[in-house]
Amino acid sequence: MSSHEGFQRMRRAAVASVLVTLLGTCPSVAADESTGSQSVDSQASPAGHRQGEPMRNGLTLRDALARALDRSPYLASYSWEIRAREARALQAGLPPNPIFSAEVENIGGSGPKRGIESAETTLLLSQLIELGGKRSKRRSVGVLEAQVAEWEYQGARLAVVAATTAAFIDALAQQDAVRMAGEQIQLAEDVLRAVERQVRAGAVSSAEVPRAEVEVTNQQIENRLRKRALRAAYVRLATAWGESEPVFSSLEGDLNAMSEVPSEAELVERMATAPDLARWQAEVTKRRAAIELANARRIPDVTLGLGPRHFNDTDDWALVVGMQVPIPVFDRNQGARRESQSRLAKSREQQRSSELRLRRELAGSYQGLASAYEEVVALRDEAIPTAKRAYAATKRAQRRGALRFTDVLDAQRSLFALRTRLLEALASYHLSRAQTEALIGGPLVTEKDGGK
């Protein structure tokens, strides 16, 4: 298989990875907390939606990614660069144009050469003949430059996917935080009403009422702050596709949807086909082709000429045949050859540096992903159920007069602190997942692993 066919196959694989990332790793709605086998979004994108029109339903991650990939000015610049390099490759494969020249000799002299009676007129058509396969090698370099631009474009697409996913997860977490803040207000108001009933019944001191009222006020303040943070998160998400104001009023998704984390060794193996690394492999191949072109340019080209010559004094005609060949005495393209070899060495070092950087970033994102997953499982399956039982038992004991109202508040705050920590851990899991998928160039869980 030729190197060109190999790059075409790798490029198709990268495109498929991006599409799988878009369609297969979106968070899915209504996943049960005890079954973390789905992704954050399974809702289809609304058909016929136009830019600037409010969406009837909540925005899904699939909608957000489709908008970002379709409207991102950042990606538009890459597509123009690909076209420019393809045009450069076309230009590089064109042969040199023939040259037409005309000469008139022996005019305006003295004696017999006076006037134009002795003039000799030569019409010459010349053509440069490139030797050493320069044209094909020059076109190969141009084609490989376009392939490098395409890999850069695929890497940019994954970066947009990762950034948009991160903005969506952040906004979804803020939305859940607002919902939790509303629940906390409702719970605080329920406690206030319960305390007021107990005061009227003479079961507790009237001093407990102001404490309950302060708790309601605190939760209302927290709710207002959460709503402001949600508004800012919506705006950040909308800027991913070039809008300054969000046209959606809510998001659809479930942060509780998770997948088991694969082994780090498996992700390292899959990282080998990531666009960032494939881009440098294409760059190294282009540099090798540039060396072949520089070596070919040390071979002199030949210019052949052919044309008629007219002798004015005898009115005769003759053919003129010419050939020009540079003599490579001083310039054998040695400087350009050394430059191309140095640039190949530089590209190899950059490729190695990119591999180490991606490996380092993958190690960090993987540790964050695994830690967040373990924290979510521990909070969801152990800590929060225990806190719920403790809160319920505290409320029952307080109604019987066995505990004070402050004990109920402490149990309530502990429960909501754990729920807030769970929300933060879920957001951290999905953010780390998005970063990991960008690094490996595909979804975290593949179909053969049983993931969607």
DRENMINU-410343 format. One record per residue (C-alpha): x, y, z negated; residue number from 1; residue in one letter. Coordinates in steps of 0.1 Angstrom, whole numbers. Layout:
# DRENMINU-410343
REC     X     Y     Z num residuo
REC     X     Y     Z NUM       A
...
This chain:
# DRENMINU-410343
REC     X     Y     Z num residuo
REC     0     0     0   1       M
REC    14    34    10   2       S
REC    19    62   -16   3       S
REC    -9    82     1   4       H
REC   -34    54    -3   5       E
REC   -22    49   -39   6       G
REC   -29    86   -47   7       F
REC   -63    84   -30   8       Q
REC   -72    54   -52   9       R
REC   -60    72   -84  10       M
REC   -79   103   -74  11       R
REC  -111    84   -69  12       R
REC  -106    67  -103  13       A
REC  -102   101  -119  14       A
REC  -134   114  -103  15       V
REC  -152    83  -116  16       A
REC  -138    89  -151  17       S
REC  -151   124  -151  18       V
REC  -186   113  -139  19       L
REC  -186    85  -165  20       V
REC  -177   111  -192  21       T
REC  -206   133  -181  22       L
REC  -232   106  -178  23       L
REC  -221    80  -203  24       G
REC  -208    98  -233  25       T
REC  -235   123  -238  26       C
REC  -250   123  -274  27       P
REC  -283   104  -275  28       S
REC  -315   115  -292  29       V
REC  -331    98  -321  30       A
REC  -304    73  -331  31       A
REC  -310    56  -364  32       D
REC  -284    64  -391  33       E
REC  -278    28  -397  34       S
REC  -271    20  -361  35       T
REC  -243    40  -346  36       G
REC  -242    24  -312  37       S
REC  -256    52  -290  38       Q
REC  -241    84  -277  39       S
REC  -253   122  -285  40       V
REC  -277   127  -256  41       D
REC  -298   105  -234  42       S
REC  -322   131  -221  43       Q
REC  -324   137  -184  44       A
REC  -316   172  -171  45       S
REC  -348   193  -164  46       P
REC  -355   193  -127  47       A
REC  -358   226  -108  48       G
REC  -344   248  -135  49       H
REC  -330   281  -123  50       R
REC  -303   302  -138  51       Q
REC  -317   329  -161  52       G
REC  -350   312  -167  53       E
REC  -358   300  -202  54       P
REC  -358   263  -206  55       M
REC  -391   247  -217  56       R
REC  -374   219  -236  57       N
REC  -342   219  -257  58       G
REC  -309   219  -239  59       L
REC  -291   186  -239  60       T
REC  -254   179  -236  61       L
REC  -260   166  -201  62       R
REC  -276   199  -191  63       D
REC  -248   219  -206  64       A
REC  -221   199  -189  65       L
REC  -238   201  -155  66       A
REC  -241   238  -158  67       R
REC  -205   243  -169  68       A
REC  -191   222  -140  69       L
REC  -214   238  -115  70       D
REC  -209   275  -125  71       R
REC  -176   278  -142  72       S
REC  -154   305  -126  73       P
REC  -124   287  -140  74       Y
REC  -131   257  -118  75       L
REC  -140   278   -88  76       A
REC  -105   291   -87  77       S
REC   -91   256   -85  78       Y
REC  -113   246   -56  79       S
REC  -100   276   -36  80       W
REC   -64   266   -44  81       E
REC   -71   231   -30  82       I
REC   -84   246     2  83       R
REC   -54   268     5  84       A
REC   -30   239     1  85       R
REC   -49   218    26  86       E
REC   -46   247    50  87       A
REC    -9   249    43  88       R
REC    -6   212    51  89       A
REC   -24   217    84  90       L
REC     0   245    92  91       Q
REC    30   225    83  92       A
REC    21   197   107  93       G
REC    19   220   138  94       L
REC    48   220   163  95       P
REC    66   252   172  96       P
REC    52   273   200  97       N
REC    70   274   234  98       P
REC    88   306   242  99       I
REC    85   325   275 100       F
REC   113   349   284 101       S
REC   121   370   315 102       A
REC   155   385   324 103       E
REC   165   408   352 104       V
REC   202   411   359 105       E
REC   225   432   382 106       N
REC   204   463   384 107       I
REC   213   500   380 108       G
REC   250   493   386 109       G
REC   275   509   410 110       S
REC   286   501   445 111       G
REC   268   471   459 112       P
REC   250   466   426 113       K
REC   234   499   428 114       R
REC   196   499   426 115       G
REC   178   466   427 116       I
REC   190   451   459 117       E
REC   213   427   441 118       S
REC   190   420   412 119       A
REC   185   384   398 120       E
REC   153   377   381 121       T
REC   150   347   357 122       T
REC   117   334   342 123       L
REC   124   308   315 124       L
REC   101   286   294 125       L
REC   118   273   263 126       S
REC   107   247   237 127       Q
REC   123   239   203 128       L
REC   125   201   198 129       I
REC   126   193   161 130       E
REC   148   162   154 131       L
REC   150   140   123 132       G
REC   112   138   118 133       G
REC   111   173   103 134       K
REC    75   180   113 135       R
REC    61   147    98 136       S
REC    81   152    66 137       K
REC    70   188    64 138       R
REC    34   178    67 139       R
REC    39   150    41 140       S
REC    51   176    16 141       V
REC    20   198    23 142       G
REC    -4   169    19 143       V
REC    13   160   -14 144       L
REC    10   196   -26 145       E
REC   -27   194   -19 146       A
REC   -29   162   -39 147       Q
REC   -12   178   -68 148       V
REC   -38   206   -67 149       A
REC   -66   180   -67 150       E
REC   -51   164   -98 151       W
REC   -49   198  -115 152       E
REC   -85   203  -106 153       Y
REC   -95   170  -121 154       Q
REC   -76   179  -153 155       G
REC   -94   213  -153 156       A
REC  -127   195  -150 157       R
REC  -119   174  -180 158       L
REC  -108   205  -199 159       A
REC  -142   221  -191 160       V
REC  -160   190  -202 161       V
REC  -141   189  -235 162       A
REC  -146   226  -242 163       A
REC  -183   225  -234 164       T
REC  -188   194  -254 165       T
REC  -170   210  -284 166       A
REC  -192   241  -281 167       A
REC  -223   220  -279 168       F
REC  -214   199  -309 169       I
REC  -206   230  -329 170       D
REC  -240   246  -320 171       A
REC  -258   213  -327 172       L
REC  -241   211  -361 173       A
REC  -251   247  -368 174       Q
REC  -287   239  -358 175       Q
REC  -288   209  -382 176       D
REC  -273   232  -409 177       A
REC  -302   256  -404 178       V
REC  -327   227  -406 179       R
REC  -310   215  -438 180       M
REC  -311   251  -452 181       A
REC  -348   252  -446 182       G
REC  -352   219  -464 183       E
REC  -332   233  -493 184       Q
REC  -355   263  -495 185       I
REC  -386   240  -495 186       Q
REC  -371   219  -522 187       L
REC  -361   249  -543 188       A
REC  -396   263  -540 189       E
REC  -411   229  -551 190       D
REC  -388   229  -581 191       V
REC  -399   265  -589 192       L
REC  -436   255  -588 193       R
REC  -429   225  -610 194       A
REC  -411   246  -635 195       V
REC  -440   271  -636 196       E
REC  -465   243  -642 197       R
REC  -443   230  -671 198       Q
REC  -440   265  -686 199       V
REC  -478   269  -685 200       R
REC  -481   235  -702 201       A
REC  -456   246  -728 202       G
REC  -432   218  -719 203       A
REC  -402   241  -712 204       V
REC  -391   276  -720 205       S
REC  -402   305  -698 206       S
REC  -364   312  -693 207       A
REC  -363   284  -668 208       E
REC  -384   303  -643 209       V
REC  -359   330  -635 210       P
REC  -332   303  -629 211       R
REC  -355   286  -604 212       A
REC  -363   319  -587 213       E
REC  -325   326  -584 214       V
REC  -320   292  -568 215       E
REC  -348   300  -542 216       V
REC  -332   334  -534 217       T
REC  -297   318  -530 218       N
REC  -311   292  -505 219       Q
REC  -329   320  -486 220       Q
REC  -296   339  -483 221       I
REC  -279   308  -471 222       E
REC  -306   302  -445 223       N
REC  -302   337  -431 224       R
REC  -264   332  -429 225       L
REC  -268   298  -411 226       R
REC  -292   314  -386 227       K
REC  -266   340  -377 228       R
REC  -240   314  -373 229       A
REC  -263   294  -351 230       L
REC  -270   325  -329 231       R
REC  -232   330  -324 232       A
REC  -228   293  -316 233       A
REC  -255   295  -289 234       Y
REC  -238   325  -273 235       V
REC  -204   306  -273 236       R
REC  -221   277  -256 237       L
REC  -237   298  -230 238       A
REC  -204   314  -220 239       T
REC  -192   280  -209 240       A
REC  -211   285  -177 241       W
REC  -207   322  -174 242       G
REC  -239   335  -192 243       E
REC  -236   362  -218 244       S
REC  -270   354  -234 245       E
REC  -284   318  -240 246       P
REC  -316   310  -220 247       V
REC  -323   281  -243 248       F
REC  -339   283  -277 249       S
REC  -328   249  -291 250       S
REC  -306   219  -285 251       L
REC  -315   183  -282 252       E
REC  -292   157  -297 253       G
REC  -284   136  -327 254       D
REC  -250   138  -344 255       L
REC  -257   105  -362 256       N
REC  -251    86  -330 257       A
REC  -216    71  -331 258       M
REC  -196    43  -316 259       S
REC  -170    22  -333 260       E
REC  -135    35  -327 261       V
REC  -113    14  -304 262       P
REC   -77     6  -314 263       S
REC   -51    32  -308 264       E
REC   -31     9  -286 265       A
REC   -61     5  -263 266       E
REC   -64    42  -259 267       L
REC   -27    46  -253 268       V
REC   -30    21  -225 269       E
REC   -59    39  -209 270       R
REC   -41    72  -211 271       M
REC   -18    61  -184 272       A
REC   -44    69  -157 273       T
REC   -53   103  -172 274       A
REC   -53   132  -147 275       P
REC   -26   151  -166 276       D
REC    -1   122  -161 277       L
REC   -13   114  -126 278       A
REC    -7   150  -117 279       R
REC    30   147  -127 280       W
REC    34   114  -108 281       Q
REC    21   132   -77 282       A
REC    45   160   -84 283       E
REC    75   136   -86 284       V
REC    64   120   -53 285       T
REC    61   154   -37 286       K
REC    96   163   -49 287       R
REC   110   131   -33 288       R
REC    93   140    -1 289       A
REC   109   175    -4 290       A
REC   143   158    -6 291       I
REC   137   138    25 292       E
REC   127   171    43 293       L
REC   158   189    31 294       A
REC   180   160    43 295       N
REC   162   161    77 296       A
REC   168   198    80 297       R
REC   206   193    81 298       R
REC   201   177   116 299       I
REC   203   205   142 300       P
REC   173   211   164 301       D
REC   176   213   202 302       V
REC   161   241   223 303       T
REC   154   232   259 304       L
REC   147   258   286 305       G
REC   135   255   323 306       L
REC   125   282   348 307       G
REC   131   297   383 308       P
REC   156   324   392 309       R
REC   152   347   422 310       H
REC   181   363   440 311       F
REC   169   396   455 312       N
REC   197   401   479 313       D
REC   191   368   498 314       T
REC   155   363   487 315       D
REC   164   328   475 316       D
REC   152   308   445 317       W
REC   169   283   422 318       A
REC   161   265   390 319       L
REC   177   273   357 320       V
REC   180   246   330 321       V
REC   193   255   295 322       G
REC   200   238   262 323       M
REC   209   253   228 324       Q
REC   222   233   199 325       V
REC   234   249   167 326       P
REC   268   236   155 327       I
REC   265   227   118 328       P
REC   299   240   108 329       V
REC   289   262    79 330       F
REC   252   257    72 331       D
REC   243   220    67 332       R
REC   214   228    44 333       N
REC   235   217    15 334       Q
REC   221   244    -8 335       G
REC   185   234    -2 336       A
REC   193   197    -6 337       R
REC   209   204   -40 338       R
REC   179   225   -49 339       E
REC   154   198   -40 340       S
REC   174   172   -60 341       Q
REC   174   195   -91 342       S
REC   137   201   -88 343       R
REC   131   164   -87 344       L
REC   151   160  -119 345       A
REC   132   189  -134 346       K
REC    98   173  -125 347       S
REC   109   140  -141 348       R
REC   117   158  -173 349       E
REC    84   176  -172 350       Q
REC    66   143  -166 351       Q
REC    83   128  -196 352       R
REC    76   159  -217 353       S
REC    39   157  -206 354       S
REC    37   120  -216 355       E
REC    52   127  -250 356       L
REC    29   157  -255 357       R
REC    -2   137  -246 358       L
REC     9   108  -268 359       R
REC    14   132  -297 360       R
REC   -20   149  -291 361       E
REC   -37   115  -288 362       L
REC   -22   104  -321 363       A
REC   -36   135  -338 364       G
REC   -70   132  -322 365       S
REC   -72    95  -329 366       Y
REC   -64   100  -366 367       Q
REC   -90   127  -369 368       G
REC  -115   104  -350 369       L
REC  -109    74  -372 370       A
REC  -109    94  -404 371       S
REC  -141   112  -396 372       A
REC  -157    78  -387 373       Y
REC  -147    63  -420 374       E
REC  -159    93  -439 375       E
REC  -193    93  -422 376       V
REC  -198    56  -429 377       V
REC  -188    61  -466 378       A
REC  -210    91  -471 379       L
REC  -240    77  -452 380       R
REC  -239    42  -466 381       D
REC  -227    48  -501 382       E
REC  -224    83  -515 383       A
REC  -257    99  -502 384       I
REC  -280    69  -512 385       P
REC  -264    70  -547 386       T
REC  -269   108  -549 387       A
REC  -305   105  -538 388       K
REC  -312    79  -565 389       R
REC  -295   101  -591 390       A
REC  -315   132  -580 391       Y
REC  -348   113  -582 392       A
REC  -339    99  -616 393       A
REC  -329   133  -629 394       T
REC  -362   148  -618 395       K
REC  -382   121  -635 396       R
REC  -362   126  -667 397       A
REC  -367   163  -666 398       Q
REC  -404   159  -663 399       R
REC  -404   138  -694 400       R
REC  -384   164  -712 401       G
REC  -353   142  -715 402       A
REC  -331   165  -694 403       L
REC  -329   203  -688 404       R
REC  -338   221  -656 405       F
REC  -301   229  -650 406       T
REC  -294   191  -648 407       D
REC  -319   189  -619 408       V
REC  -302   219  -602 409       L
REC  -268   201  -605 410       D
REC  -282   169  -591 411       A
REC  -298   188  -562 412       Q
REC  -266   207  -554 413       R
REC  -246   175  -555 414       S
REC  -270   159  -530 415       L
REC  -270   188  -506 416       F
REC  -232   192  -509 417       A
REC  -229   156  -498 418       L
REC  -253   161  -469 419       R
REC  -234   192  -458 420       T
REC  -202   172  -460 421       R
REC  -218   144  -439 422       L
REC  -228   170  -413 423       L
REC  -193   184  -412 424       E
REC  -178   148  -409 425       A
REC  -202   140  -380 426       L
REC  -193   172  -362 427       A
REC  -156   164  -367 428       S
REC  -161   129  -353 429       Y
REC  -177   142  -321 430       H
REC  -152   170  -317 431       L
REC  -123   145  -321 432       S
REC  -141   121  -297 433       R
REC  -144   149  -270 434       A
REC  -107   157  -274 435       Q
REC   -97   120  -272 436       T
REC  -118   114  -241 437       E
REC  -102   144  -224 438       A
REC   -68   130  -232 439       L
REC   -75    95  -218 440       I
REC   -95   109  -189 441       G
REC  -127    89  -195 442       G
REC  -153    77  -221 443       P
REC  -142    64  -254 444       L
REC  -162    32  -250 445       V
REC  -163    15  -216 446       T
REC  -190    -7  -202 447       E
REC  -169   -38  -206 448       K
REC  -166   -29  -243 449       D
REC  -204   -29  -246 450       G
REC  -208     9  -247 451       G
REC  -231    30  -226 452       K
